[in-house]
Amino acid sequence: MQAARKARRPHMPGYGTLPESEGGGLLPWDWAAERLSSSRNFWLSSNGPTGRPHVMPVWAIWHDGSLWLSSSRRSRKARNLVTDPRCTITTEDAANPVVVEARAELVTDVGQLDVMLRLTNEKYGTDYGPELLDPTVNSPFRLWPVWVFGLRSEDFTGSPTVWEIAENA
């Protein structure tokens, strides 16, 4: 899936945010993608059945324009994502965060599951087998970005950037 990314300065009243042409300017997309790739841990927020937010730490892999993760099928986060695919996931670095609003998609394609398993084992130094992604036990998801926010703390007022993601036909 190819996506167009339109960068802009977010509306942050009261924070002294500079115009797009001042400070460090808008961050390049590669800056966000590198942090999504290198972050070991993420925080995932999903919507519970009553609308209450549910936040949990997860492992995730940035691959092919989306974040991939797996969770026990009976976990609250997996049940939430199946019921309401809207979610937010953030990198672990609060000083230089990347925040992704996304739509979760349950992965069932065997080829995609094989890629996810290989990438998980490579990134986390694990030796999981296919049982990790057994749909009777676990729920593998791809999180497709809709909106992404990033900033560098050393340029707090001159770096905040939002990328709006639009699918290309």
N, CA, C and O of each residue as an XYZ file, in Angstrom:
676
protein
N       0.844     -1.186      0.000
C       0.000      0.000      0.000
C       0.882      1.239      0.000
O       1.701      1.414      0.902
N       0.729      2.086     -0.980
C       1.458      3.344     -1.051
C       0.604      4.432     -0.414
O      -0.621      4.420     -0.529
N       1.262      5.373      0.259
C       0.523      6.444      0.899
C       1.238      7.765      0.678
O       2.467      7.835      0.704
N       0.456      8.806      0.462
C       0.996     10.152      0.350
C       1.010     10.755      1.750
O       0.069     10.578      2.523
N       2.092     11.472      2.069
C       2.209     12.090      3.379
C       2.323     13.600      3.209
O       3.272     14.097      2.602
N       1.362     14.310      3.742
C       1.393     15.766      3.680
C       1.824     16.279      5.053
O       1.123     16.072      6.043
N       2.982     16.950      5.112
C       3.508     17.469      6.371
C       3.024     18.891      6.608
O       2.870     19.675      5.671
N       2.787     19.210      7.874
C       2.401     20.568      8.263
C       2.733     20.758      9.743
O       3.014     19.798     10.459
N       2.696     21.998     10.178
C       2.896     22.312     11.594
C       1.571     22.077     12.305
O       0.542     22.555     11.829
N       1.553     21.359     13.428
C       0.298     21.155     14.155
C      -0.141     22.431     14.873
O       0.683     23.294     15.174
N      -1.408     22.543     15.137
C      -1.967     23.650     15.913
C      -1.707     23.347     17.385
O      -2.290     22.414     17.937
N      -0.838     24.129     18.026
C      -0.462     23.911     19.421
C      -0.535     25.235     20.178
O       0.505     25.779     20.552
N      -1.737     25.767     20.415
C      -1.851     27.071     21.070
C      -1.221     27.061     22.468
O      -1.382     26.113     23.236
N      -0.500     28.145     22.769
C       0.094     28.289     24.087
C       1.468     27.654     24.235
O       2.065     27.764     25.306
N       1.996     26.995     23.211
C       3.296     26.338     23.299
C       4.403     27.112     22.589
O       5.556     26.680     22.606
N       4.084     28.231     21.975
C       5.091     29.036     21.294
C       5.611     28.408     20.017
O       6.731     28.688     19.590
N       4.802     27.562     19.411
C       5.217     26.874     18.198
C       5.504     27.878     17.086
O       4.714     28.787     16.829
N       6.643     27.698     16.436
C       7.068     28.604     15.372
C       6.414     28.245     14.044
O       5.966     27.112     13.862
N       6.354     29.195     13.115
C       5.864     28.882     11.764
C       6.734     27.795     11.116
O       7.870     27.568     11.532
N       6.194     27.142     10.114
C       6.884     26.027      9.453
C       8.268     26.391      8.943
O       9.151     25.535      8.900
N       8.473     27.640      8.558
C       9.750     28.061      7.975
C      10.778     28.455      9.034
O      11.918     28.762      8.687
N      10.406     28.454     10.321
C      11.328     28.874     11.378
C      11.741     27.679     12.229
O      11.189     26.586     12.109
N      12.739     27.919     13.102
C      13.283     26.833     13.908
C      13.921     25.816     12.978
O      14.519     26.187     11.968
N      13.801     24.564     13.301
C      14.347     23.509     12.447
C      13.486     23.218     11.244
O      13.885     22.461     10.359
N      12.315     23.810     11.200
C      11.388     23.545     10.096
C      10.684     22.221     10.294
O      10.849     21.568     11.325
N       9.907     21.830      9.317
C       9.184     20.563      9.401
C      10.166     19.399      9.377
O      11.156     19.421      8.647
N       9.884     18.402     10.169
C      10.721     17.205     10.191
C      10.492     16.390      8.926
O       9.370     16.347      8.421
N      11.527     15.742      8.404
C      11.334     14.878      7.246
C      10.662     13.575      7.667
O      10.819     13.131      8.804
N       9.920     12.968      6.761
C       9.247     11.703      7.056
C      10.250     10.632      7.487
O       9.946      9.811      8.353
N      11.441     10.638      6.888
C      12.459      9.642      7.237
C      12.798      9.684      8.726
O      13.119      8.648      9.308
N      12.734     10.860      9.355
C      12.991     10.994     10.785
C      11.976     10.161     11.572
O      12.348      9.424     12.485
N      10.697     10.278     11.216
C       9.649      9.522     11.903
C       9.778      8.029     11.617
O       9.672      7.210     12.530
N      10.004      7.677     10.367
C      10.111      6.260      9.992
C      11.278      5.590     10.710
O      11.165      4.434     11.118
N      12.402      6.298     10.873
C      13.550      5.720     11.573
C      13.205      5.443     13.040
O      13.602      4.410     13.578
N      12.481      6.338     13.683
C      12.093      6.128     15.080
C      11.063      5.006     15.226
O      11.080      4.257     16.203
N      10.184      4.903     14.259
C       9.226      3.792     14.276
C       9.950      2.461     14.076
O       9.549      1.449     14.651
N      10.996      2.454     13.278
C      11.779      1.235     13.055
C      12.617      0.858     14.261
O      12.715     -0.319     14.608
N      13.220      1.844     14.900
C      14.186      1.550     15.963
C      13.573      1.443     17.356
O      14.217      0.903     18.256
N      12.368      1.932     17.566
C      11.761      1.838     18.893
C      11.537      0.373     19.255
O      10.917     -0.369     18.493
N      12.034     -0.040     20.407
C      11.846     -1.423     20.855
C      10.444     -1.619     21.415
O       9.774     -2.607     21.114
N      10.016     -0.681     22.221
C       8.718     -0.780     22.892
C       7.817      0.364     22.449
O       8.277      1.454     22.110
N       6.544      0.085     22.462
C       5.530      1.061     22.065
C       4.427      1.061     23.110
O       4.293      0.118     23.889
N       3.644      2.122     23.116
C       2.427      2.189     23.927
C       1.246      2.211     22.965
O       1.158      3.071     22.089
N       0.339      1.251     23.142
C      -0.844      1.123     22.295
C      -2.076      1.507     23.090
O      -2.300      0.997     24.188
N      -2.875      2.405     22.537
C      -4.141      2.786     23.147
C      -5.271      2.331     22.231
O      -5.315      2.678     21.051
N      -6.175      1.554     22.795
C      -7.351      1.093     22.053
C      -8.596      1.555     22.813
O      -8.506      2.059     23.933
N      -9.745      1.375     22.187
C     -11.007      1.826     22.775
C     -11.779      0.638     23.318
O     -12.103     -0.295     22.583
N     -12.076      0.680     24.629
C     -12.829     -0.405     25.259
C     -14.300     -0.374     24.880
O     -14.754      0.567     24.231
N     -15.047     -1.395     25.279
C     -16.457     -1.498     24.894
C     -17.325     -0.347     25.399
O     -18.366     -0.054     24.811
N     -16.906      0.308     26.486
C     -17.671      1.444     27.004
C     -17.115      2.777     26.504
O     -17.600      3.840     26.890
N     -16.087      2.714     25.635
C     -15.447      3.926     25.143
C     -14.245      4.336     25.975
O     -13.534      5.278     25.623
N     -14.017      3.642     27.068
C     -12.889      3.943     27.943
C     -11.582      3.558     27.243
O     -11.499      2.489     26.639
N     -10.562      4.421     27.319
C      -9.286      4.073     26.684
C      -8.580      2.956     27.444
O      -8.701      2.840     28.663
N      -7.849      2.146     26.708
C      -7.074      1.044     27.280
C      -5.668      1.169     26.714
O      -5.484      1.058     25.502
N      -4.665      1.400     27.572
C      -3.285      1.612     27.134
C      -2.407      0.493     27.671
O      -2.440      0.178     28.861
N      -1.617     -0.107     26.774
C      -0.720     -1.190     27.165
C       0.582     -1.107     26.371
O       0.592     -0.647     25.229
N       1.693     -1.562     26.991
C       2.949     -1.633     26.239
C       2.921     -2.835     25.297
O       2.375     -3.888     25.628
N       3.521     -2.660     24.118
C       3.586     -3.747     23.130
C       4.914     -3.683     22.387
O       5.590     -2.654     22.379
N       5.271     -4.792     21.771
C       6.329     -4.819     20.771
C       5.654     -4.598     19.425
O       4.522     -5.032     19.212
N       6.348     -3.926     18.526
C       5.805     -3.722     17.180
C       6.943     -3.571     16.189
O       8.059     -3.196     16.547
N       6.640     -3.869     14.951
C       7.602     -3.772     13.860
C       7.074     -2.786     12.836
O       5.927     -2.891     12.404
N       7.905     -1.827     12.445
C       7.564     -0.912     11.355
C       8.023     -1.569     10.063
O       9.216     -1.800      9.866
N       7.081     -1.866      9.189
C       7.417     -2.542      7.935
C       6.382     -2.196      6.873
O       5.178     -2.262      7.122
N       6.851     -1.834      5.709
C       5.986     -1.617      4.553
C       4.885     -0.592      4.845
O       3.731     -0.771      4.454
N       5.269      0.492      5.545
C       4.333      1.587      5.777
C       3.316      1.380      6.877
O       2.343      2.127      6.973
N       3.533      0.362      7.718
C       2.585      0.111      8.808
C       3.306     -0.537      9.981
O       4.416     -1.051      9.840
N       2.663     -0.505     11.133
C       3.175     -1.187     12.319
C       2.476     -2.536     12.451
O       1.261     -2.635     12.282
N       3.245     -3.562     12.750
C       2.736     -4.928     12.891
C       2.925     -5.344     14.343
O       3.989     -5.122     14.920
N       1.910     -5.938     14.929
C       2.015     -6.449     16.295
C       1.086     -7.635     16.467
O       0.187     -7.867     15.659
N       1.322     -8.377     17.533
C       0.483     -9.531     17.830
C       0.145     -9.509     19.311
O       0.922     -9.026     20.134
N      -1.011    -10.032     19.632
C      -1.457    -10.069     21.019
C      -2.324    -11.302     21.222
O      -2.933    -11.814     20.282
N      -2.369    -11.767     22.458
C      -3.261    -12.877     22.762
C      -4.668    -12.535     22.293
O      -5.168    -11.435     22.528
N      -5.284    -13.477     21.643
C      -6.623    -13.246     21.089
C      -7.629    -12.825     22.153
O      -8.556    -12.068     21.868
N      -7.450    -13.310     23.373
C      -8.396    -12.996     24.453
C      -8.017    -11.745     25.235
O      -8.735    -11.363     26.159
N      -6.899    -11.094     24.886
C      -6.496     -9.891     25.613
C      -7.495     -8.766     25.351
O      -8.186     -8.756     24.332
N      -7.557     -7.838     26.269
C      -8.458     -6.690     26.133
C      -8.095     -5.899     24.884
O      -8.986     -5.508     24.130
N      -6.789     -5.651     24.643
C      -6.411     -4.841     23.483
C      -6.807     -5.503     22.174
O      -7.273     -4.822     21.260
N      -6.631     -6.817     22.064
C      -7.015     -7.514     20.827
C      -8.521     -7.467     20.629
O      -8.998     -7.204     19.525
N      -9.260     -7.717     21.681
C     -10.730     -7.653     21.559
C     -11.179     -6.244     21.209
O     -12.111     -6.063     20.426
N     -10.518     -5.244     21.787
C     -10.853     -3.860     21.453
C     -10.603     -3.568     19.982
O     -11.451     -2.978     19.313
N      -9.430     -3.983     19.466
C      -9.078     -3.679     18.073
C      -9.980     -4.401     17.087
O     -10.251     -3.879     16.006
N     -10.448     -5.590     17.437
C     -11.373     -6.311     16.558
C     -12.710     -5.577     16.502
O     -13.337     -5.496     15.446
N     -13.140     -5.046     17.638
C     -14.431     -4.360     17.726
C     -14.370     -2.940     17.161
O     -15.285     -2.501     16.464
N     -13.282     -2.226     17.469
C     -13.108     -0.844     17.026
C     -11.656     -0.691     16.576
O     -10.770     -0.593     17.425
N     -11.386     -0.668     15.280
C     -10.009     -0.648     14.788
C      -9.271      0.669     14.990
O      -8.073      0.748     14.717
N      -9.962      1.706     15.463
C      -9.274      2.981     15.696
C      -8.372      2.845     16.921
O      -8.794      2.345     17.964
N      -7.119      3.298     16.778
C      -6.176      3.185     17.889
C      -5.086      4.236     17.744
O      -4.978      4.909     16.718
N      -4.287      4.360     18.789
C      -3.116      5.227     18.778
C      -1.956      4.417     19.333
O      -2.108      3.682     20.309
N      -0.795      4.557     18.701
C       0.407      3.870     19.165
C       1.545      4.879     19.150
O       1.660      5.678     18.221
N       2.395      4.843     20.192
C       3.503      5.786     20.299
C       4.812      5.044     20.525
O       4.838      3.932     21.052
N       5.899      5.691     20.110
C       7.224      5.163     20.413
C       7.503      5.354     21.897
O       6.787      6.078     22.589
N       8.551      4.695     22.375
C       8.867      4.735     23.803
C       9.593      6.010     24.223
O       9.665      6.297     25.418
N      10.124      6.771     23.295
C      10.931      7.952     23.607
C      10.036      9.184     23.724
O       9.623      9.764     22.720
N       9.743      9.575     24.964
C       8.863     10.728     25.192
C       9.544     12.048     24.844
O       8.857     13.045     24.621
N      10.876     12.081     24.791
C      11.593     13.314     24.455
C      11.554     13.591     22.945
O      11.559     14.748     22.524
N      11.514     12.548     22.152
C      11.483     12.672     20.695
C      10.403     11.736     20.165
O      10.705     10.777     19.454
N       9.150     12.010     20.506
C       8.087     11.040     20.242
C       7.619     11.012     18.794
O       7.714     11.991     18.053
N       7.112      9.847     18.432
C       6.322      9.699     17.220
C       5.012      9.069     17.685
O       5.006      7.994     18.285
N       3.918      9.746     17.404
C       2.580      9.305     17.802
C       1.795      9.010     16.531
O       1.727      9.845     15.629
N       1.205      7.823     16.461
C       0.519      7.382     15.250
C      -0.936      7.072     15.566
O      -1.232      6.177     16.357
N      -1.842      7.817     14.944
C      -3.246      7.416     14.968
C      -3.423      6.470     13.791
O      -2.990      6.766     12.678
N      -4.064      5.325     14.043
C      -4.098      4.287     13.021
C      -5.417      3.532     13.027
O      -6.264      3.709     13.902
N      -5.556      2.685     12.016
C      -6.667      1.742     11.915
C      -6.055      0.347     11.883
O      -5.193      0.051     11.056
N      -6.512     -0.496     12.790
C      -5.985     -1.860     12.897
C      -6.704     -2.790     11.930
O      -7.913     -2.691     11.720
N      -5.932     -3.690     11.354
C      -6.465     -4.702     10.452
C      -5.939     -6.058     10.926
O      -4.730     -6.237     11.077
N      -6.826     -6.992     11.156
C      -6.431     -8.345     11.544
C      -5.753     -9.009     10.344
O      -6.299     -9.011      9.241
N      -4.571     -9.567     10.562
C      -3.808    -10.196      9.482
C      -4.134    -11.685      9.456
O      -3.997    -12.376     10.465
N      -4.563    -12.169      8.303
C      -4.877    -13.590      8.150
C      -4.110    -14.247      7.013
O      -4.059    -15.474      6.933
N      -3.509    -13.448      6.131
C      -2.763    -13.970      4.996
C      -1.501    -14.687      5.478
O      -0.692    -14.098      6.195
N      -1.331    -15.941      5.093
C      -0.208    -16.757      5.550
C       1.133    -16.132      5.157
O       2.072    -16.156      5.952
N       1.239    -15.584      3.967
C       2.479    -14.943      3.534
C       2.835    -13.751      4.411
O       3.994    -13.585      4.791
N       1.849    -12.922      4.734
C       2.085    -11.773      5.611
C       2.445    -12.235      7.020
O       3.296    -11.631      7.673
N       1.804    -13.298      7.486
C       2.112    -13.830      8.818
C       3.553    -14.344      8.874
O       4.236    -14.157      9.881
N       4.015    -14.983      7.810
C       5.402    -15.454      7.752
C       6.378    -14.284      7.829
O       7.383    -14.352      8.537
N       6.075    -13.202      7.090
C       6.925    -12.001      7.128
C       6.935    -11.427      8.538
O       7.996    -11.085      9.059
N       5.776    -11.319      9.152
C       5.671    -10.772     10.507
C       6.483    -11.597     11.499
O       7.175    -11.035     12.348
N       6.408    -12.902     11.403
C       7.146    -13.782     12.304
C       8.658    -13.604     12.108
O       9.401    -13.490     13.083
N       9.106    -13.579     10.862
C      10.530    -13.402     10.574
C      11.030    -12.065     11.111
O      12.087    -12.004     11.740
N      10.275    -10.993     10.867
C      10.689     -9.659     11.320
C      10.690     -9.549     12.842
O      11.562     -8.897     13.416
N       9.727    -10.176     13.494
C       9.678    -10.168     14.962
C      10.910    -10.868     15.522
O      11.566    -10.347     16.424
N      11.224    -12.040     14.994
C      12.399    -12.776     15.472
C      13.691    -12.006     15.228
O      14.585    -12.015     16.075
N      13.802    -11.337     14.074
C      15.001    -10.555     13.768
C      15.143     -9.365     14.709
O      16.220     -9.132     15.257
N      14.067     -8.615     14.898
C      14.142     -7.393     15.699
C      14.360     -7.680     17.175
O      15.161     -7.008     17.825
N      13.663     -8.659     17.707
C      13.678     -8.888     19.147
C      14.597    -10.033     19.578
O      14.666    -10.356     20.764
N      15.302    -10.650     18.624
C      16.225    -11.719     18.976
C      15.528    -12.938     19.550
O      16.084    -13.649     20.387
N      14.310    -13.172     19.095
C      13.521    -14.304     19.581
C      13.586    -15.443     18.567
O      14.130    -15.290     17.474
N      13.034    -16.564     18.942
C      12.998    -17.733     18.066
C      11.578    -18.295     18.067
O      11.379    -19.503     18.202
N      10.594    -17.406     17.915
C       9.205    -17.846     17.915
C       8.909    -18.680     16.682
O       9.483    -18.459     15.615
N       8.025    -19.623     16.836
C       7.570    -20.427     15.716
C       6.192    -19.968     15.278
O       5.655    -19.000     15.816
N       5.620    -20.658     14.305
C       4.319    -20.267     13.754
C       3.199    -20.222     14.789
O       2.179    -19.570     14.565
N       3.376    -20.906     15.916
C       2.328    -20.888     16.953
C       2.099    -19.475     17.496
O       1.017    -19.180     18.004
N       3.103    -18.600     17.394
C       2.939    -17.217     17.855
C       1.786    -16.538     17.130
O       1.081    -15.712     17.710
N       1.599    -16.884     15.873
C       0.580    -16.221     15.066
C      -0.616    -17.129     14.777
O      -1.394    -16.858     13.862
N      -0.762    -18.195     15.546
C      -1.906    -19.097     15.410
C      -3.178    -18.315     15.729
O      -3.347    -17.874     16.866
N      -4.082    -18.127     14.755
C      -5.265    -17.294     14.973
C      -6.240    -17.851     16.016
O      -7.138    -17.133     16.456
N      -6.084    -19.095     16.413
C      -6.946    -19.613     17.490
C      -6.435    -19.168     18.858
O      -7.152    -19.258     19.854
N      -5.182    -18.684     18.900
C      -4.568    -18.272     20.164
C      -4.228    -16.788     20.173
O      -4.446    -16.109     21.177
N      -3.690    -16.275     19.057
C      -3.223    -14.900     18.984
C      -3.907    -14.134     17.858
O      -4.462    -14.708     16.920
N      -3.843    -12.821     17.994
C      -4.403    -11.936     16.975
C      -3.292    -11.046     16.439
O      -2.864    -10.116     17.122
N      -2.818    -11.318     15.223
C      -1.820    -10.437     14.604
C      -2.518     -9.275     13.887
O      -3.518     -9.465     13.194
N      -1.969     -8.073     14.070
C      -2.569     -6.877     13.477
C      -1.539     -6.089     12.693
O      -0.346     -6.106     12.994
N      -2.037     -5.392     11.671
C      -1.303     -4.323     11.009
C      -2.016     -3.034     11.354
O      -3.236     -2.937     11.224
N      -1.257     -2.043     11.793
C      -1.820     -0.738     12.109
C      -1.452      0.213     10.984
O      -0.283      0.550     10.801
N      -2.452      0.641     10.238
C      -2.263      1.543      9.101
C      -2.360      2.985      9.573
O      -3.423      3.402     10.033
N      -1.278      3.766      9.472
C      -1.303      5.157      9.930
C      -2.317      6.002      9.169
O      -2.500      5.857      7.960
N      -2.963      6.882      9.909
C      -3.876      7.873      9.353
C      -3.291      9.270      9.581
O      -3.391     10.147      8.723
N      -2.683      9.456     10.745
C      -2.153     10.740     11.191
C      -0.939     10.443     12.055
O      -1.004      9.580     12.931
N       0.164     11.142     11.826
C       1.398     10.905     12.576
C       1.928     12.247     13.075
O       1.938     13.234     12.339
N       2.369     12.273     14.334
C       2.920     13.483     14.960
C       4.328     13.173     15.462
O       4.579     12.093     15.998
N       5.234     14.113     15.288
C       6.579     13.964     15.833
C       7.148     15.295     16.227
O       6.763     16.334     15.689
N       8.086     15.264     17.188
C       8.831     16.461     17.545
C      10.156     16.069     18.174
O      10.298     14.993     18.755
N      11.130     16.979     18.043
C      12.438     16.809     18.681
C      12.487     17.738     19.880
O      12.266     18.940     19.731
N      12.770     17.216     21.060
C      12.730     18.028     22.270
C      13.725     19.184     22.228
O      13.455     20.245     22.791
N      14.886     18.994     21.562
C      15.869     20.079     21.505
C      15.420     21.229     20.600
O      16.047     22.289     20.590
N      14.350     21.029     19.848
C      13.769     22.083     19.004
C      12.247     22.037     19.202
O      11.475     21.927     18.249
N      11.853     22.126     20.468
C      10.455     21.920     20.845
C       9.491     22.833     20.096
O       8.417     22.389     19.691
N       9.850     24.091     19.904
C       8.927     25.020     19.246
C       9.105     25.067     17.731
O       8.229     25.564     17.024
N      10.242     24.549     17.218
C      10.512     24.648     15.792
C      10.462     23.338     15.025
O      10.679     23.325     13.813
N      10.177     22.226     15.717
C      10.175     20.944     15.006
C       8.829     20.225     14.933
O       8.686     19.325     14.104
N       7.838     20.569     15.750
C       6.602     19.773     15.702
C       6.064     19.644     14.274
O       5.921     20.626     13.546
N       5.773     18.403     13.909
C       5.321     18.112     12.553
C       4.197     17.085     12.614
O       4.249     16.130     13.389
N       3.196     17.296     11.793
C       2.118     16.324     11.609
C       2.143     15.891     10.155
O       2.263     16.713      9.246
N       2.028     14.585      9.952
C       1.882     14.037      8.608
C       0.495     13.441      8.515
O       0.125     12.584      9.318
N      -0.274     13.892      7.538
C      -1.571     13.288      7.270
C      -1.365     12.273      6.157
O      -0.816     12.590      5.101
N      -1.806     11.068      6.404
C      -1.559      9.964      5.481
C      -2.809      9.733      4.634
O      -3.910      9.566      5.159
N      -2.619      9.727      3.326
C      -3.727      9.478      2.410
C      -3.344      8.316      1.503
O      -2.248      8.295      0.942
N      -4.232      7.365      1.362
C      -3.979      6.223      0.481
C      -3.954      6.677     -0.959
O      -4.731      7.538     -1.371
N      -3.054      6.091     -1.714
C      -3.043      6.313     -3.160
C      -3.833      5.176     -3.804
O      -3.741      4.025     -3.378
N      -4.586      5.500     -4.800
C      -5.352      4.467     -5.489
C      -4.461      3.660     -6.397
O      -4.931      2.739     -7.064
